[in-house]
Amino acid sequence: MKGFLKAYTDVAGKDVINHLVQLAASLKGKKVVHVNSTRAGGGVAEILTILVPLMKELGMDARWEVIAGSADFYQCTKHFHNALQGDPVNIPETLLKVYEDINARNAEELREVLEDADIVFIHDPQPAPLLNLCPGRKGKWIWRCHIDVSHPYRQAWKYLRHFVADYDASVFSLSAFAQPLPHLIYLIPPSIDPLSEKNMELDQDEINSVYDRFSLDRERPMMLQVSRFDRFKDPLGVIQAYQLAKNFIPTLQLVLAGGGAGDDPEGEDVLNEVRLAAKDDSDIHILPLPPDAHRTINALQRTASFVLQKSIKEGFGLTVSEAMWKSKPVIGGDTGGIRLQLVNHHTGFLVNSPEGAALRIRYLHTNREKREEMGHKAREFVRENFLITRQLREYLTLMVGLTHGSEERIELG
């Protein structure tokens, strides 16, 4: 057994790894290409960072390509992101032309690789038009949608559907996220890498060092949200929850940590709104972190007394599983993929308002034994459901199914 797979045996179990090897046997040598819009920032890039090497280790010729775009292109795809999650955003024709032109330009660069591939995964709306721009393709193409398109702004979905309808299959994180499409639809939730710098065990000295680095008081409780500075993550609502909770926990500190993704042009505006809302409160620590600050985020999650992911809308919310893996019950917005991760009152709490979040902070503060019990349940729930080995198994199953087509019986090695 090779390096990566062997390393996961202790975490996931030998039977899980053997199952992966068995599933991958019929895919050996297959050319698999993943395409997205950024190598840094956001859950998609984090997943592909380990998923592609694991596919290689299992014998596939796997690679990861990233499309290049302009500021107008990313402004257009940010509009898509918001509109597909329900905001009534009318995208100007000029930006739609940029969107199509940028994809055409990237198709010229990637056409040889994509048309020669046996399996292509296209992630999210940004590179969706590539399918129709590769007329000589020979393999199976899969559109992997990581966002909630259950109630999209219809004009935006109608436009995008034109590009994704001809794929061989689509993958959504939850059944509630999907739209009807004229091809196979698979449901595969995202996952975390337990051995990555963001989730691996850290020694106590490194964990303690975050207090000094960010001027935090280690004797006082700390409330944390890790996320991009995005309105859907509701950082202003987190500040309101902190202000309410501080009425009964006067020593409370708040940390809002995160950064931007390379394909999100609104991050700086939201960060400025957060700074304005924090005013001069010295107990609110706003930490814009670089995309590679994985160990810092890991340490912050381990030091936190209370972890929030108070999203208003959420595709999945990998920060929830990350915190749960560190035995933290999470207080999360009652939306999207957070509902899949938080079993209310068992692995965390689902809330719909700053007042609800503050109430749950108070409960966890005054019930330490319950907090520890929920934290233990949270870690085990992630081990069983949201590790990268589970997601890889489901991707392999999808790939085996597509490559064997309508065969009644598939023999695995």
C-alpha positions, 0 to 999 in steps of 0.5 A, a space after each residue: 500500500 502506497 504513502 497517501 492510502 497507508 496514511 489514511 488507514 489509521 483514521 478511516 480503517 483498513 477495510 475502507 482503504 481496501 474498498 477504495 483499491 477494489 473500486 479503483 481496479 477497473 479505472 486504472 490508467 483512465 485519464 481523469 481531469 478536474 477543472 475549476 476556477 481557483 487553486 486557492 480559497 474555498 472548499 473546492 480547491 481544498 478537496 481537489 488538493 488531496 482528491 487528485 493525488 489520491 486518484 493518482 495513487 489508485 492508478 488513474 492518470 488524474 490531473 487538475 486544471 484551473 481556468 484563467 479569468 478576468 475581473 469582469 469574468 469573476 464579477 459575472 460568476 459571483 453574480 451567478 453564485 448569488 442568483 443561483 442561490 435565489 438573489 434576483 440578480 440580472 446579469 448584464 449582457 456585457 458580462 455574459 459575453 465576457 463569461 462566454 469569451 473567457 470560457 472559449 479562450 480557456 477551451 483553446 488552451 485545454 481542448 487537447 487535454 479535455 477531449 482526450 480524457 476518459 472522465 472530466 469533472 467540471 466544478 461549478 458554473 465558472 467553467 460550465 460552457 467547456 463541454 460544448 466547446 470540446 466537440 471532439 470529446 470522447 469521455 464522460 463529462 460530469 458537472 459538479 455543482 457545489 452550491 444550492 440551486 434549489 430556488 434559483 433566480 429563474 433567468 440565471 438558471 435558464 441561462 446556465 442550464 443551456 450549458 449543463 443539460 448535455 453533460 453525462 451526469 451532474 453531482 449535487 451535495 444534497 437532493 434538496 440542492 438539485 434541479 431536474 436535468 435530462 441526465 443522471 444526477 448523483 448526490 455526493 456531499 463534500 468532505 474534509 481531509 483529516 490529515 491536512 494541515 487544517 485538520 491534523 493534530 497539533 502540539 499544545 505549544 502551537 495551539 497556544 501560540 495563536 493567543 499571543 499572535 493575535 492578542 487573545 486572552 487565553 483565560 477568557 472564552 472565545 467565540 469563533 467563525 471561520 469563513 470567507 468574508 461573504 454576506 451569505 456567511 452572515 458575519 454581521 449576524 455573528 457580531 450581533 450574536 456576540 453582542 447579545 451573548 456578552 450580556 451574560 458572558 462579559 469576558 467573551 471574545 470574538 474572532 472572525 477569521 478567514 479570507 477571500 477566494 481568488 474568484 470572489 470580487 466582493 470579499 473586500 467590501 464585506 470585510 469593510 462592512 464587518 470592520 465598521 460593525 465591529 466599531 472600536 470593540 477591542 474584543 472583536 478580532 477580525 483576521 483576514 488570513 491568506 489562503 494557506 493559513 491552514 495551521 492557523 485556522 486549525 489552532 483557532 478551531 482547537 482553542 475556541 470555546 464556541 464555534 459558529 457557522 451562522 450562514 444564511 445560505 450555504 452550499 455545504 460549509 466544510 468549516 462545520 465538519 472541520 470544527 466537529 472533527 476537533 470535537 467542537 459542537 457547532 452552532 450553525 445556520 439552519 440552511 443548506 449542507 449545515 443541516 446535513 452535518 448538525 444533528 440538532 442537540 447532538 452534534 451542535 445546534 441549528 439556529 435562525 437568528 442572532 438571538 438563537 445563536 446567543 441562546 445556544 452560546 449561553 447554554 454551552 457555556 453553562 453546561 460543560 459536560 453537555 458540551 463535551 458529550 456533544 463534541 465527542 458525538 460530533 467527531 465520530 459523526 464526521 469520522 463516519 460521514 464526512 472524511 475524504 475517503 468516503 467522498 472518494 469512494 462515492 466518486 469512484 462508484 460514480 466513475 465505474 458506473 458511468 464507464 460501464 454504462 448499461 451493463 447488468 453486472 460489473 466485476 470489480 478487482 
